[in-house]
Amino acid sequence: MSSGRWRVVLWDDDTNTPATVAFVLHRVVGLPLGTALDLPHEVDARGVAEVGRYDDLEDAELTAARMQVFGLHSGVVPE
């Protein structure tokens, strides 16, 4: 998932806690625990963070949708 034409990104919001974001990234999206724990801090500091890169648009959209179900502000952007 490290290279691809589609990037799944997560934007900062004032609603979700870092713990909620880390839970969704690890348990729902499948990111390694360390990455899932680090990304909420990156999102908070920078306003946005990359969750993953995908070759297939459908896979990228599915990942973004899984996060959106839990109220995270995610989306798909082209490389």
Secondary structure, DSSP 8 states (H G I E B T S, - for coil): --S-SEEEEEE--SSS-HHHHHHIIIIII---HHHHHHHHHHHHHHSEEEEEEESSHHHHHHHHHHHHHTT-EEEEEE-
